[in-house]
Amino acid sequence: MLIKTILNKVLPLKSFVFGKCELDDRDGTLSLVIEVRPRKNSKAVCSRCHSPRPGYDRLLPRWFEFVPLWGIPMFFWYAMRRVDCPECGIVVEDVPWADGKHQVTTAYAWFLARWAKRLSWKEVAEVFQTSWDTVCRSVERAVEWGLEHRNIDGITAIGVDEISIRRGHRYLTLVYEIGESCRRLLWVEEERTKEALEKFFDFFGEARTAALKFICSDMWKNYLEVIAEKAKSAVNVLDRFHIIKMLNKKIDKVRAAEVKRLMAEGREPVLTRSRWCFLKRSENLTEKQDLKLADLLKYNLKTVRAYLLKEDFDFFWDYVSPTWAGKFLDRWCTRVMRSRIGPMKDFVKTLRDHKSLHWCPLKPIAVY
């Protein structure tokens, strides 16, 4: 099968035909060059009003990078026409395989953007023998197209989170749609300040914000204050992942302090290399970790008591009734405050600081 036949199948071009195909040693690299010609008696299309117009003259031939074939870089070779448009003046024609002044075809830009979701941009550039800048511009084109064509009406649930981007506590604020049928990124803003999240709500609009039913977030104060101010009718959901993560940090802090105390007292260091025995879920423990945990539970240690409190806390997620969930949490917090385990008491104090969110009987919190 001829290459022109394949191209006509995968990229049919109205008013254009593929001409001769030849191998060319372009910039020291073997490349496949396909000539593109306008069909006879076809008119060029104005790139501004997109109407067929009479021709004016031709520019020098241009190269347009296309999807590589068998690892060989492929280029379209075409001399752009200028059109004499009575409304727009003399402008360069619009061609169906590329946008504006881009030297990369639209098909190749989407091809690179899809691979950039799976590999790093540097790897994509190396594999497909193009430049990092070409991959970057392709991703930018895909993002711009997505922003222009997305619909953000009818969203009832969003998630707010931050992500670390570099050392020195530099963060991005991320807002997601977390509906059952659609999960997608809606907004990215530098820093995790009030202003960063307020910009999202300004963009989202008052009408869409009023339609929100659930907003999932961690316990970062800046986010909670903005959510309480901007989305008063929505239920603020405290993310289960962040709550458990905080609880695990407290347990690990108890374990680390107790390891130092046992070593200082010259006692058997039974807690060494036991970190994941206490932090992992019981069903995820390896056989060796399971046996070690069973042995550690025989000791009367603060770490063991903190672990047992954490295991009891897991029953909270099984409650359906907000009232009974609140009563369980009250009793559990009272037990922790009487345990005299400092880091665990700090965790309870944090929960109680957010009592209005997770104890309210009229607006029960949903847990994800």
C-alpha positions in Angstrom: 0.0 0.0 0.0 1.3 3.4 -0.9 2.1 6.0 1.8 -0.3 8.5 0.1 -3.1 5.9 0.3 -2.5 5.6 4.1 -2.5 9.3 4.5 -5.8 9.7 2.6 -7.3 7.2 5.0 -6.1 8.7 8.2 -6.0 12.3 7.2 -8.4 13.2 4.4 -7.8 16.8 3.3 -10.6 18.5 1.5 -9.4 20.7 -1.4 -5.8 19.3 -1.1 -4.0 16.3 -2.5 -0.8 14.5 -1.5 1.9 14.7 -4.1 5.2 12.9 -4.3 6.8 11.2 -1.3 10.6 11.0 -1.0 13.3 10.4 1.6 15.4 13.5 2.5 18.5 14.0 4.6 17.0 17.0 6.4 19.4 18.5 9.0 21.5 15.3 9.0 18.5 13.1 9.9 16.7 10.8 7.5 13.2 12.2 7.0 10.1 11.4 4.9 8.8 14.4 3.0 5.3 14.5 1.5 4.4 17.2 -0.9 0.9 18.8 -0.5 -0.8 20.5 -3.4 -4.2 22.3 -3.7 -6.7 20.7 -5.9 -7.2 22.2 -9.3 -9.8 25.1 -9.4 -10.0 25.0 -5.5 -10.1 28.4 -3.7 -8.0 29.2 -0.7 -9.8 29.8 2.6 -9.3 33.1 4.5 -7.7 32.3 7.9 -9.8 35.0 9.6 -13.4 34.8 8.2 -12.9 31.2 6.9 -14.6 32.0 3.6 -13.3 30.8 0.2 -11.5 33.7 -1.5 -9.5 34.3 -4.7 -5.7 33.8 -4.5 -3.2 36.6 -4.4 0.2 35.0 -4.5 2.3 32.2 -2.8 4.8 32.3 0.0 8.0 30.2 0.2 7.4 26.5 1.0 7.0 25.5 4.6 7.6 22.3 6.6 4.9 20.9 8.8 5.9 18.1 11.2 3.6 15.1 11.1 3.4 11.8 13.1 6.6 9.7 12.5 6.2 6.6 10.4 8.3 3.5 11.4 10.5 5.8 13.5 11.2 8.1 10.6 10.3 11.8 11.1 7.6 12.8 8.6 7.0 16.3 7.2 4.4 17.9 4.9 5.9 20.3 2.4 3.6 23.1 1.2 3.8 26.6 -0.2 1.1 28.6 1.5 -1.1 30.8 -0.6 -2.2 34.4 0.3 -5.8 35.3 -0.4 -7.3 38.7 -1.3 -10.3 38.9 1.1 -12.6 41.9 0.6 -13.3 41.9 4.4 -10.0 40.9 6.0 -7.5 42.2 3.4 -4.6 40.1 2.1 -4.0 37.3 4.6 -2.4 33.8 4.5 -4.8 31.0 3.8 -6.2 28.6 6.4 -5.1 24.9 6.0 -6.9 21.9 7.6 -3.7 20.2 8.9 -2.3 23.0 11.0 -3.4 26.0 13.0 -2.0 29.5 12.6 1.8 29.7 12.3 2.4 26.4 14.0 5.0 24.3 12.3 3.5 21.1 13.9 0.4 19.6 12.4 -2.7 19.4 14.6 -2.7 15.5 14.4 0.9 15.4 15.6 0.3 17.9 18.4 -2.5 15.7 19.7 -0.4 12.6 19.3 2.4 14.2 21.5 0.0 15.5 24.0 -1.5 12.1 24.6 1.9 10.5 25.1 2.9 13.4 27.4 0.3 12.0 29.8 2.1 8.7 30.1 5.8 9.8 29.8 7.8 12.8 30.8 8.1 15.5 28.2 11.8 14.8 27.8 11.2 11.1 27.1 8.4 11.9 24.6 10.8 14.2 22.7 13.5 11.6 22.7 11.3 8.7 21.6 9.7 10.6 18.7 12.8 12.5 17.7 11.5 16.0 18.3 12.3 18.8 20.6 11.1 19.4 24.2 9.7 22.7 23.1 7.5 21.0 20.5 6.1 18.7 23.1 5.5 21.6 25.5 3.7 23.6 22.8 1.6 20.6 21.9 0.5 20.1 25.5 -0.4 23.8 25.7 -2.5 23.6 22.5 -4.4 20.6 24.0 -5.0 22.4 27.3 -6.2 25.6 25.5 -8.6 23.5 23.3 -9.9 21.7 26.4 -10.5 25.0 28.3 -12.3 26.5 25.3 -14.6 23.5 24.9 -15.3 22.3 28.5 -18.6 22.7 30.2 -18.6 23.4 33.9 -22.3 23.8 34.5 -24.2 21.3 36.7 -21.2 20.5 39.0 -22.5 19.6 42.5 -19.3 18.2 44.2 -15.7 19.5 44.2 -12.5 18.7 46.0 -9.9 21.2 47.1 -6.3 20.1 47.8 -2.7 21.3 47.6 0.3 19.7 46.0 4.0 20.4 46.7 5.9 21.5 43.6 9.4 22.1 45.0 11.4 22.4 48.1 10.8 25.2 50.5 7.1 24.7 51.1 6.0 25.8 47.6 2.5 24.6 46.8 -0.2 24.7 44.2 -3.9 24.9 45.0 -5.9 22.3 43.0 -9.7 22.1 42.6 -11.3 19.0 41.1 -14.8 17.9 40.1 -15.5 14.7 42.1 -18.9 13.7 40.8 -19.8 10.0 40.3 -19.8 10.3 36.5 -17.0 12.8 36.0 -13.7 13.4 37.8 -11.5 16.1 36.3 -9.2 19.0 37.2 -10.9 22.4 37.2 -8.4 24.9 38.5 -4.7 25.3 39.4 -3.4 28.3 41.3 0.0 29.1 42.8 0.3 28.9 46.6 -2.3 27.6 49.1 -3.5 30.9 50.4 -7.0 32.3 50.8 -6.5 34.4 47.7 -5.6 31.3 45.6 -9.0 29.6 46.4 -11.0 32.9 46.2 -9.8 33.2 42.6 -11.4 29.9 41.8 -14.8 30.9 43.3 -14.6 34.2 41.4 -14.0 32.3 38.2 -16.7 29.7 39.0 -19.4 32.3 39.6 -22.0 32.8 42.3 -24.7 30.7 40.5 -22.5 27.6 40.1 -21.2 28.0 43.6 -24.7 28.1 45.0 -25.5 24.8 43.2 -22.6 23.0 45.0 -23.8 20.4 47.5 -20.4 19.0 48.7 -16.9 20.4 49.0 -14.2 18.0 50.1 -11.0 19.4 51.6 -8.4 18.8 54.3 -8.3 20.8 57.5 -6.1 23.6 56.1 -7.5 26.8 57.8 -7.2 29.0 54.7 -9.4 26.7 52.6 -12.0 26.2 55.4 -12.5 29.9 55.9 -12.9 30.6 52.2 -15.3 27.7 51.7 -17.4 28.8 54.7 -17.6 32.3 53.3 -18.1 31.6 49.6 -20.2 28.3 49.7 -22.4 28.5 52.7 -25.0 26.1 51.3 -22.5 23.3 50.6 -21.5 20.6 53.1 -17.8 20.9 53.8 -16.4 17.3 53.7 -13.2 16.6 55.6 -11.2 14.2 53.5 -10.7 10.8 55.1 -7.3 10.4 53.6 -5.9 13.5 55.3 -7.5 12.7 58.6 -6.0 9.2 58.7 -2.7 10.6 57.5 -2.6 13.0 60.4 -3.5 10.3 62.9 -0.7 8.0 61.5 1.8 10.8 61.9 0.8 11.1 65.6 1.2 7.4 66.2 4.6 7.4 64.5 5.6 10.3 66.7 4.6 8.3 69.8 6.6 5.2 68.5 9.7 7.3 67.8 9.7 8.9 71.2 9.2 5.5 72.9 12.0 3.9 71.0 14.4 6.6 72.2 13.1 6.2 75.8 13.6 2.4 75.8 17.1 2.8 74.5 17.9 5.4 77.0 16.7 3.1 79.8 18.7 0.2 78.5 15.6 -1.9 77.8 15.0 -4.2 74.9 14.3 -2.1 71.8 11.2 -4.1 70.7 9.8 -1.2 68.7 12.7 -0.9 66.2 11.8 -1.6 62.6 8.1 -1.8 63.5 6.9 1.5 61.9 4.8 -0.1 59.2 3.3 -2.7 61.6 1.4 0.2 63.2 0.7 2.4 60.2 -0.5 -0.1 57.6 -4.0 -1.5 57.5 -4.2 -5.0 59.0 -5.2 -6.6 55.6 -2.1 -5.0 54.0 0.5 -6.4 56.4 3.0 -8.9 55.2 3.2 -12.3 57.0 6.4 -11.1 58.8 4.8 -7.8 59.9 1.6 -9.6 61.0 3.6 -11.9 63.3 5.7 -9.0 64.7 2.6 -6.9 65.4 1.0 -9.9 67.3 4.1 -10.1 69.4 4.2 -6.3 70.1 0.5 -6.2 71.2 1.5 -8.3 74.3 3.5 -5.3 75.6 2.0 -2.5 77.7 3.5 0.4 75.7 2.1 3.8 74.7 2.6 2.9 71.1 0.4 -0.2 71.4 -2.3 1.8 73.2 -2.2 4.5 70.5 -2.4 1.8 67.8 -5.5 0.3 69.5 -7.1 3.7 69.7 -6.5 4.1 66.0 -8.1 0.7 65.2 -11.1 1.7 67.3 -11.3 5.0 65.3 -11.9 3.0 62.1 -15.4 2.1 63.3 -16.3 5.8 62.8 -16.3 5.4 59.0 -19.0 2.6 59.1 -21.6 4.9 60.7 -24.5 6.0 58.5 -26.4 8.1 61.1 -24.7 11.5 61.8 -26.1 11.5 65.3 -24.6 8.1 66.3 -21.4 9.0 64.5 -21.1 12.1 66.5 -21.8 10.2 69.8 -19.1 7.7 68.9 -16.6 10.4 68.1 -17.3 12.2 71.4 -16.7 9.0 73.4 -13.5 8.2 71.4 -12.1 11.7 71.9 -12.8 11.5 75.6 -10.9 8.2 75.8 -8.0 9.7 74.0 -7.8 12.7 76.3 -7.7 10.4 79.3 -4.9 8.2 77.7 -2.2 10.8 78.6 -0.6 10.2 75.2 0.5 13.7 74.1 0.5 13.4 70.2 -2.9 11.6 70.3 -4.4 14.3 72.4 -3.1 16.9 69.9 -5.0 15.0 67.2 -8.2 15.2 69.2 -7.7 18.9 69.8 -7.5 19.4 66.0 -10.7 17.4 65.5 -12.4 19.5 68.2 -11.3 22.7 66.5 -13.3 21.6 63.5 -16.3 20.4 65.6 -18.7 22.6 63.6 -18.0 20.6 60.5 -18.2 17.0 61.6 -20.6 17.1 64.6 -23.4 19.2 63.1 -26.6 17.1 63.1 -28.4 19.4 60.5 -25.6 19.3 58.0 -24.0 15.8 58.3 -20.5 15.5 56.9 -20.1 13.1 54.0 -16.8 11.1 54.2 -14.8 10.0 51.1 
